[in-house]
């Protein structure tokens, strides 16, 4: 339902008589002191600008000192300046221009008032120069409210003038020219005498909300519902929850109330054919506010909204919506399994199967060094369009994405559209994460969302501190990067950022978890700074805050570089962190055997702390390795994780390599073999088959055994083009399952097919079960299944 401009009646009306006298206009020019920053601008044929300073004219008779605008029609005259930083811009109702016109100025003269913001969005008002009164023509451009929305024309985009336009204004000016089709020559001088910011007249507070709607109209259990509200009042600080508040209280069919925050939203048109992330989105439509909520029960729900903008409260009528059960039962959100500490589970108790890959951003510069012959290109947002559909087909269902400065960060210096420092959340990048999350939902993928990468607040490797908006040198308030963990202003800014992140994305069941940092041990001024108590205290406080504001209680983690050996208990054992996350990168030269050892020891490390361990990066050393090792490590890394109780299968870093070389069969095979297996409670063992270079890995419970055998001679060599030896007549013994009749399935891991099935019988006096493997190369897997 769409309700146009309905009026919210306040409890007490304030009479206009109670308002203070109107504030005075604010002049932003004083041409008696010179031209200031004003320039004459000419656009050359190649669309590059050329500017030159303007001169002024002294006061003369009734004419005030003025900027001299010397026109030479039919050529156009354009003048431009930067805003002066006067705070009156933020509250002014309109911008007044006063021109003293020559008596013989052609009546077909056109005046264009234009403004360009820091996102390079151009807006203009073009009209005939109004008639002069006593020689002076006044042109007024609205800066607030519905009049501004309707009056300013957008060029190259569809984002109307809005509450943030003046705050982010880059330049403004005017253009003088003849009307279209007119070519009569004319030369003369127009005097620009003043430009003033006019305040709004005193009026009763605006308490209207327009364009209230919600979608979908008939939501399903587990399906996100989105409410959209557009207040007529213009918030001075739409991202600051202390000045702009929107809360929705949802009453469930059981009578329980749940409260979620709303958030500021700007929409865009997306062009998937454009790979440049700064050009693939075109701003579209008026900004608004949204509330997102995920119903987990069928029946009638009641939504009540509380909104406050700059001290003015709104009481929006309640909305009722009925939630239905969908064709598939909703399993719920993903959580750490409370009974099996290495695994994850859904709300309904079903085990969560996580087969993942790391696509932190659509391009990694290091990949060019690893594969210099590569034809992979940075496809921007379109990479996820393509990859997620493919991932669904091959069983990949966990992806990590980073809110890093070059991809999905919300705060950064103004080096790309939408970035305007601390406290301003980039709507281009937010929309991109919206899109990625929608793709994830459509393709059955769960996202690990990383809030901070280490370079933002680190000085050791990949440092970005010199470009960080928290840095005092960039207008922030921190002298040193490590102050991020101790400065209360940084803590408050982070809490507000988390408010926005949780409000916008937490309502999706396909958001698997929050990760506070990647490689937190690379933050600060040194490689050992992460041991400073302030870093653990920050994780404790921000983890606790996240748990307070996140209705859905998504698991929280942070991440260390290289391996479990870098993890410090001061952070890892915090109850505010639900699981541990690290890499599995060996020192260059140690090879694949070192990878397998790290994966196994990492599980033991996590089990001792009774928390799941997620390996979200692996593939060689931190500087990669030869191509032979990188290719072999995809299957051995994933299968080692599977047989060592990895709740999320280790996530390969080099996603572009998987795509370019079409290595998805490794994922498809493991998915067919393991997705339906409940590994919780199964005992993991590994041993060398006597007199061979083969290693057996088992997961056992009384009525089922899973096995995987791999050839160390093939996997552990550093030779790039080593050929796999054919292995035949290989026998091994497994612990005998409980007495009964079984089938043994043997799986070809290159094709993902069951190549042979053998029946067997286990009696009460059988301590072991002898198995003869079919002929294989590289590796083979099997299942012993009770009939």
N, C-alpha and C positions, 0 to 999 in steps of 0.2 A: 504494500500500500504506500502511496506517496501523498503526503499531506503538504500542501503549499502554504507557506507563510502563516502558520497558525500562531495565535497570540498566547503567550504564557502570562497569566495574570499574576502580578506580584501581590503579596499580602497587604502591603501598604503603598499607595501611590504617593510619590513626592510631588508637590506642587512646584510649578516653574518659579514661583516667587521665592522658594527657598534656595535657589541656586545663586552662586556668587556672580558678580558681574563678569561679562565676557572678557577673556584675555585679549591682549592687544596683538595685532599682526606683528610678525617678525621679519624684518628686512634681511635678506641674505646677500645684498649687494650694496656697495657704496662707491659709485663710480667717481665721486669727487677725489678718491684716493688712488685712482688708476683702474686698469682693466682687470687686475687680479689674475685669476686662472683662465680667463676666457680666451678662446682661440677661434680663429677662422679655419674651417676644415674643408678641404677639397678631396674628392675621391678620384684617384687616377683610373686609367682604363683597366688596370689589373686589380682594381678594387682595394688597393692599399691607400691608406689615408695620408694626406700631407697637411700639416697644420702650420699656421703662422699667427703671431700675436696680433691682438686687436688694439686699437687706440681708443681714447675717450675724448669727449667734447666737454668743454667747461659749461657751467650754468650760464644761461643767457636769457634775460627777461623772465618770462614765465617758465622757461624750460630749465629743468634741473640738469645737473651734470649727468652725462649719459655715455653709454657704450655706442660707438659709431658703427652702424651696420650699413656699409656702402654696397648697395645693390646695383647690379648691371644686368638687368633682364635682357634676353631670356635665360641667362645663366642663373643657377640657383645660389643662394647665399646660406651657408650653414655655419652656426656658431655653437660651441660646446664648452662645457666646464664640468669639473668634478664637484660633488656636494661638499659643503664646507664642514660637515660633521656636527652641525647645529642640532641639538636634541629636538628642536621644534619640528623637524622633519617627521618625527615618529608620531606626533599628535596632531599635526596640522590637518585641517579639513580640505584645503585647496591651495594651489600655487597660482599666484597672480602675477602677470606680466604687464607692464605699462610701457607702451610704445608711443613716441611722438612722431606723427607721420607727416611727410611733405604733402602740401596741398594737391600736387599733381600726381600722387601715387596712383597707378592704374587700379581701377576698381576690381580687376580680376586677380589681384595679388592674393596669394594663398599663404597662410601661416600654419606651420606644423610644429607643434610642441612634442618633443620626443624624450624618452628616458630609456636607458639601457641598464640592466642590473648586473650584478657580479656573476650571474650565470649566463650572461650574453644574450638575455632575452630582451628584444626590442619592442617597445610599445609607443604608440604615437596618437596624437589628436590632430587631424588635418581639417582646416576649414577656411572659408574666406576671411581675410582680415576684416574685423568689424569696423563700422564707420567710426570716425574720430569725433569726440566731443571736446570742443575747445582745443582741438589739435591732438588729443590723446586718445588712443585706442587701448582698451583693456581686454586681455585674454586670460581667462581663468580655467585652470585644469584641476578637476577634483582629485583628491588624494585618498579619500576614504569612502567606504560604504558602497551602496548599490550604484550610485551615480558614477563612481570611479570604475566599477566593473563594466558598466555599460558604455562609458564614454571612450576609454582608451582602446585603441585597436591593436591587436597582436599581429606581429609579422614574423613568419618563420616558426610559429608555435601557436598553441591555443590556450595558454595560461593567462586568464584575465588578471588585471591589476588586483592585488590582494594585500593582506595585512603585512606581509613580509617585503613587499616591493620597495617601499621607501627605506626600510632598514638595510636592504642589500643594494641600494642604488649605487651604480658605478659612475654614470655620467648622465647629464641632461642638457638640453639645448633647444634650439629652434631652427627651422628652415624657412626661408622666404623665397618664393618662386611664383611664377605665373600659373594660372589654372591650366589644366590639361588642354593642349591644343592651341593655347595662346602663345604667340611668338613676337609680339610687338616690342621693339627695343625700348628700354627705359633705363636711365641711370639717375641715382639720387641717394640720399642718406636718410636712413631711419634711425632715430635715437631710441635706444633701449634705456629708459630712465630708472627702472627699478624692477626687482623681482621680490615678492613677499610671500611668506607662508601665512595663510589666513587661518585662524583658529575656528573651530566649530562653534556655532551659537549654542548657548545653554539649552538643553532639552531633557526631557525625561529619558531615563535609561532605555536602551533598546533591548527588549526581552523577547524577541521573536526567534524562532527556529524554523527554517525552511528545509524542504527536501529531506524529510525524515522517511527512511525506508529500511527494509531489511531483506536479505536474501540468504538462503533459499526460502521461499514462502512455506514450504512443507519440509522442514529439515528432518534428517535421519539421525538416529542415535550414532554418536561418534563423528558427525559431520559438522564442520565449523559453520556457525551462523554469524553473519556480519550485519551490524546496524550502522547506518550512515546518517549523520546529522550535520546540518550546515547552519550555524548561528548567524544571525544578521549582525550582531556585534562583532567588531574586529579585535581579536586578542592582541595585546601588545607583545606577549611572549608565549606563543602557542606551544612551545616545547617545555616550558617551565611549569612543572606541576604545582608550584606554589602560587602561580598566578592564573593558570588555566587548568581547571580540574574537570574531568569527566569520569564518573563512576557509574557502573551498572550493577544493580543488585538483582540477582536472578533467584526467584523462588522455584525450587524443583517440585515435581509432583508429590514428593514425600514431605514437603513443607520446609526443607532445608534451604537456607539462603547462602548464596555464593556471590562474592563481589569481585568484579574485574574492572580494570582501568580502560579508559578510552585513549585514543592517540590522534595526533594531527596527521593528515594524509593528503598527498598530492598524487594525481593520476597522470599516466603517460600513455602515449601510443607507441607500440613496439614494432620495430622493423627488423625481423630476423635476418634479412639479407645484408644488413649493415653490421659489420663485426666490431667496429670501433665503439667502445662502451660509452664514450662521450657523445656519440651521434646516433646510437641505435634507439634512443628514447626521445620522443617529442613531447614536451609538456602539454597536457590536455585537460581543460576544464578547471572549474573553481576548486580551491582547496576545501577540505571538509574535515570532520572528525568521524572516527569509526570506533566501534566496540566489537571485538571478536570473542565468541564464546563457543565452547564445545559441550553440547548436551550429552550426558552419559546415561540418561534414562528416558524411556518413552513416557508420553503423557503431556499434559498441559503445563507449560512454564509461564511465569510472569516476570517481565523485565521492567524494572523501575530505574529511571535515570536521574542522576544529580549532576548538574553542570554549573560551574562558576567561572566567570571570565572577568578578570580585573575587579573582583569584589562584587559583581552582580550575579545573583543566584538565579538559576532556572529550575523550575519544577515541571518536568516534561511528563505528559500523561503516560501511564503504564501501558505496556504492550504485552499481549498474550500470544503465545505460539505453541503449536502442538507438535511434538516430536514423535516420529514413527520409527519402528524397527525396520531396518533395511533388509535386503535379500540375503546379506551375509551378516552373521552375528558379529557384533563389535567386540573385539578382544580387549580393547582398552589401550591405555598408554603403556609405555615400556618403563620398567623399573628394574633395579637390582634385585635379584632373587633373594628373599630373606632366609631361605633354607639351604641354598647352595651358593656359596659365596663367590664363585667364579662365573656365575651365569646371570643372565637377565631374563625377565619374565614379563608377560602381559598382566593387566589387571585381573583377568579371569584365571590366572595360574598357568596358562599355557606357556611353554618355553619359547623364548625369543631366539630366532635363528638369525645371526648377523653375518653376512658375507659382504665385506666392504672393499672399497678402494678410496684413495685420497684424491679428491679433485678440489684442492684448497682454492685454486683460481684456474682460469682456463689456459694459463701458460706458465712455464717455469723456464727462466733464462738458462739455467744449468742444463736443460735438456739438449740445447744446441751443442753443448760440449760433449755430452754423452753420445749423441747421435748426430754428428755434423752433417750427415747425408740426409737428415730428416726433411720431409716435406710438410711437417706439421706447422700449422699457422695458428696464431692467436685468434680464435673465432669469437671471443667475447662471450656474451650471454648465450649466443646461438649454440655454443659448444654443449651446453647443458640440454638444450632442445634435442640435439642429436644423441648425446651420450646416454641420457636417462632412458630413452626408449630402448636403446640397445641393452643397457644394464638390466632392464626388466626381462628382456628375452633370455638373458644368460644367468639370471638368478642373483645378480648383485643387488643388495637391498640396503646397504649402509654407505653413505658418502659423507666425508668431512668437508666443510666449507669454512673459509676464514673471513672474518670481518677485518681484513688488513687494508692498509691505506690504498693499495693499488687495486683493490677489488670491492669488498663489501663494507668497509668501515663507514660509520656514520659521522664521525668527527675527524677533521683534518684541516690543514692549512688550505687556503683558497687556491689550489693548483688544478682544480677540475670543477666542472659545474656541480653545484650543490654543497660544496664544502665551504663553511664559514666559521671555522674555529670551534672551540669548546662550547657545548650547549646547543648548537644548531645541528640538527640531524639531517644528513644528506638524503633528500627524498628520491633522487635518482637511484642511489645505491640501495635504499630501503625497498624501492619498487623491484629492483633486480632480485633481492632476496625473497620478496613476495613471489616473484615468478619462479624462482628455483624451488621454493617450497610447494607451489602449485604443481610443478612438474613432478616433484617427489611424491606428492599425494596421488597423482594420476598414474604413477608407475610403481607404486608399492615400495618406495625408497624412504629410509629413515635418515635424517640429517643430524650429524654432530656439528653444532654451530660454535665456532671458536670466536670469542669476543675480543681477545687481544693476541697479537703475535708479538714475539719477544722484541723485535727491532724497534717497536714504538717507544719502549722504555729501557733500552739497553745500549751500552756503549762498546760491547765487545765485537760480536759478529752481526752483520746485516743491520747496523745501527741506522735508525731513522730519526733519532732524537733531534737532530738539527732542523728537521722539518715538522716536528710535532707541535700541534697547537697549544699543548700544555706548557711548552717551553716559553719562558719569559721573553726570549729573543723574537718570538713570533706572536707576541701579544698575550701570552698565557701568564701563569703565575708561579711557575716552578723554575728555580735556578738550575736544579740538577734532576736527571731522570729518576734517581732513586727516591726523590721526594714524593713521587706518585704514591708510594706505599705508606707514607706517614702524614702528608699534608691533608688537613681536614677539608680544605677547599677541593682538593682532588677527590677525596672520598665522597663528598657531597655530589660532585659532578658525575662520578661513577654511579652513584645510587640513582641519580636522575636518568642517566643513560640506561641503566638496567630497567628502570620503570618503563621506559619507552620500548626497549627490546622485548620485555615480557608481555607488555600490552599488545604489541603488534604480532608476535609470532608464537606465543606459548600455547594458543588454543588449538594448535594442530597436533593430532596424535603422531604425525610423521616427523615431528621434531623429537628426536630421540633424547638428546642431552645438550647441556651447556658445557662448554669448556672455557674456563676463565682465562687461561694462557696457553699458548704453545711455547715449549722450551723456556719455561719460567726461569730455569737456571742460567739463561743468557741475558736476563734483565740486570739493570744496575751497572755499576762501573767496572765490575770484575767477574770472573767466572765463579767466584765463591760467594758473591753477594747474596745469592738466594738463601744462604744459611742465616742471614741476618733475621733476627726475630720479627722485624717489621713485615717481612714478606709472608711469613706464616700468619701473623695477625691480620694482614690484609685479606688473605684467603679465608680466614675464619669469619671475619666481619662481612665480606661480600658474599660468601657462601650462605651465611645465616640470613642476610638480607634477601638473597634470591629465594630462599626457601619460604620467607615470609610473604613475598609478593607473588610468587608463582602458584596459582590455584592448583595446577596440575602436577606439581612437584616433580618436574623433570629431573633426572639424575644430573649431578654436578661433578665435574672433574677439573683437573688442571694437568699440565703435561711437562715432562722433562726430556731433554735431548739425549741422543745416543742409545741409552739402554737403562734398564732398571737400576744399574749401579750408580746412576746420578741422582736417584730419588732420595730425598731426605724425609725422615719420619716426621719431623716437625710439621711438615705440610701434609704428607701422605696420610697420616693417621687422624687428621682432623675429622670429627664426625660430620662437619659441614660438607665434606667431599665424599661422594658416594662410591666412586671408583677411581682407579689410578690409570694414568695414560702415559705412555712413553714411546720411544723409537726402538728399533732393533737395527742399529747401524754399527758395524764392526770397524776396527782400525784397518785401513787399507793394507791389503796383503794377507789378512787373516782368513778371508774367504768364507765359503758357504758353511763349512763345519762350525765356524764361530757363530754364524747366524742361528743355526739349529741349537747350539748350546745356550745362546742368549734367550731364545724363546722358551726353552725348558726351564732354565734357572729363573726367568722372569715369573713364570707361573708359581714356582715355589716361593719366590719373594712375596707375591701377592697373597698366596694362601696363608702365609704366616701373618699377614695383616688383615685377613678375612675380608678382602675387597677384590672385586674383579679387576683384571689388568687388561687394558685395551692397547694393543700395539697399532698405532694409527699411522706409522711410517716405517717402511722397510724397503730394502732393495739396494744391496751393496753397502759401502761405507757412506758417510755423509757427503762424500765427493763421488758417489757412484762406484763403478768398478768396470771391468771389461764386459763386453756385451754378452759373452758366454755365461758369465756368472749372473748377470742381471736377468737373463732369460730363464735360467734354471731355478732361480730363487723364487719365482712366482709360485710354481707348484709346491716346492719343498717348504716354503715359508707358510703357505696356507694349510697344507696337510699337517705340518708339525703343530701348528696352532690348533687344528681340529683335534688332534690326538693328545693335546696337553691342556684340555679343558678351557680353551679360549672361548669366552662368551661371545666375543666378536672376533671372527677370523682375522688374523693380521692383515692390515690394509697396505697394499703396495703403493709406493709413492709415484712411480713412473707411469701414470695413467695414459699418457700420450704414446708410450711404447706399446702398451697393451692394445691401444687402438690402431696404431700404424701397422703393427705386425699381426693384427687379428689373433690375439692370444686368448680370446674369450673362452675357448674350449676348456681351459683350466678351471674357470669359474663354473661353467655349465656342468662339468663332471662332478666337482665337489658339491654343487647344489643338488644334483640328482642323488648323489650318494648320501649326503648328510642332512639335508633340510628337514626331513621328517623324523630324524633320529633325536630322541630325548637323551642327551648325554649326561644329564644331571644324575649324580650318584654312581656313575660308572667309574670303575677303577682304571687308572692309566698306568701302563707299564711299557718299557722299551728295552730291547735287548738285541745283541748281535746273534744272528743265526750261526751256530758253530761251523767253523771251517769255511766261512764265506765272507764276502765284503758286503753282505746284506744286513740291513737293520730292520727289525720288526717292531711295530708300534701297535698296542692293543688298548681297546676300551672294553671293559668287561662288566657284566652284571649276570646274575644267575641264569637268566633265560636268553641272553643275547651277547654276542661278541662282535666287535668291529675291529678289523685289522688293516694295516697298511705296511707294505714292505718296500723299501727303496734301496737302490744300489749306491753305496757310498763311493765306489770307484768312479761312477758317472757324475754324481752330484757334487762331490767334494773336490774334484780336480779344478785347477785354475785354467786349464787348457780351453781355449775358446771353441775349438771345433772337435772336441773329443766325441768319438762315436760310442754309443751305448752297446754294451756286450749283451748278447742273448743269454738269458738264464733259463735253464730247464732242469727238471728233476730236483727241484728245491723243496725240501720238507722242513716243517717247523712244528713245534708243539705249543699249544695254547692251554691255559687252564681249562679243564672240562666244565661246561655249563651244567646246570642241574639235569638229572636224568630225563630223557625224552627223545623224541624224534625231531631232527633238524634238517634244514637245507643249508648248504654252503654255497653262497654266490661269489663268483670271482669277477672283478670289474677291471676292464681295460681303461686306464686313466687317460689315454689319448683320445678315445672315442666316447667315453662315458657310458659304454654299453656293458651289460652283463654277458661275459663270453662263455661262461660255463656254470652250471648248477649241479651240485652233487648232494645226494641224500646221505645222512649219517645218523647213527643211533648212539646215544650216550647212556651208559648203564651206571648204576650206583657205585660200582667199584672202579670207575674210570677216573683217575686223578688228572690225567692229561688227555688232550685230543690231538692226534697227529694229523697234519694236513699236508698234502702235496700240492704245490702251486702249479698252475699251467705255465707254459713257456711265456716269458715276458722280457721286456727291456725297460730299463729305467726304474719303474715301480709298478706295483699292482696292489689292489685293495680287495678285501673280502668281507662278507657278512655271514655270521652263523646265526640263523634265524629259526626260532622255534616254530614248528608247524601248528 
